[in-house]
Structures are given as C-alpha cells and as structure tokens.
C-alpha cells in the first residue's frame, strides 16, 4: 500500500511539472515579440513527455475504488 501512495504522488508531481512547462511555453510564446519555433517545440516535447510519464506512473485504480 505504501508503494501505491508513493507512486501516486510521483505521478501527480510529473503531471504538475507537465502543466507548468506547458504554461510557460504558451505564456512565453504570447509575451514574446518573436516566436522561436525550435524553443516552442522543445518545450511542448518536454511537457508532453512529463505528462506521459505522469500518466504511466499513476497506479491503476482497484475495482473497489471505482
């Protein structure tokens, strides 16, 4: 049980980091005078990667919790 709790928290952290990275990329692109496509693509890739890691890390819910 303790491992599931730690895994759940780690998954939530990865999802939060993903949201922060994507927010910074979007706000940076809006606030910038010139949008650098390479930086935006790198930021989006990192955000999506952290999001996928977060979803993969979250433990599946048991039938009794649904």
C-alpha positions as CSV (number, residue, x, y, z in Angstrom):
1,X,0.0,0.0,0.0
2,X,2.8,2.4,0.8
3,X,4.3,1.9,-2.6
4,X,1.0,2.8,-4.3
5,X,0.8,6.0,-2.3
6,X,4.3,7.0,-3.3
7,X,3.7,6.1,-6.9
8,X,0.5,8.1,-6.9
9,X,2.3,11.2,-5.5
10,X,5.1,10.8,-8.0
11,X,2.6,10.6,-10.9
12,X,0.9,13.8,-9.6
13,X,4.3,15.6,-9.5
14,X,5.1,14.7,-13.1
15,X,1.6,15.9,-14.2
16,X,2.1,19.1,-12.3
17,X,5.5,19.7,-13.9
18,X,4.0,19.0,-17.3
19,X,1.3,21.7,-16.7
20,X,3.9,24.2,-15.5
21,X,6.2,23.6,-18.6
22,X,3.3,23.9,-21.0
23,X,2.0,27.0,-19.3
24,X,5.5,28.6,-19.5
25,X,5.7,27.7,-23.2
26,X,2.3,29.2,-24.0
27,X,2.8,32.4,-22.0
28,X,6.3,32.8,-23.3
29,X,5.1,32.4,-26.9
30,X,2.3,35.0,-26.3
31,X,4.6,37.5,-24.5
32,X,7.5,37.2,-26.9
33,X,7.9,39.6,-29.8
34,X,9.3,36.9,-32.0
35,X,8.2,33.2,-31.5
36,X,11.1,30.8,-31.8
37,X,9.6,27.6,-33.2
38,X,12.5,25.5,-32.0
39,X,12.1,26.6,-28.4
40,X,8.3,26.1,-28.6
41,X,8.7,22.6,-30.0
42,X,11.3,21.6,-27.3
43,X,9.0,23.0,-24.6
44,X,6.0,21.2,-25.9
45,X,8.0,17.9,-26.2
46,X,9.2,18.2,-22.6
47,X,5.7,19.0,-21.4
48,X,4.2,16.0,-23.3
49,X,6.9,13.7,-22.1
50,X,6.4,14.6,-18.5
51,X,2.6,14.2,-18.9
52,X,3.1,10.7,-20.4
53,X,5.5,9.8,-17.6
54,X,2.9,11.1,-15.1
55,X,0.1,9.0,-16.6
56,X,2.3,6.0,-16.8
57,X,3.4,6.3,-13.2
58,X,0.0,6.7,-11.7
59,X,-1.2,3.3,-10.3
60,X,-4.4,1.9,-11.8
61,X,-7.5,2.2,-9.5
62,X,-8.7,-1.0,-8.0
63,X,-12.2,-2.2,-8.7
64,X,-13.4,-1.4,-5.1
65,X,-12.3,2.3,-5.5
66,X,-14.3,2.9,-8.7
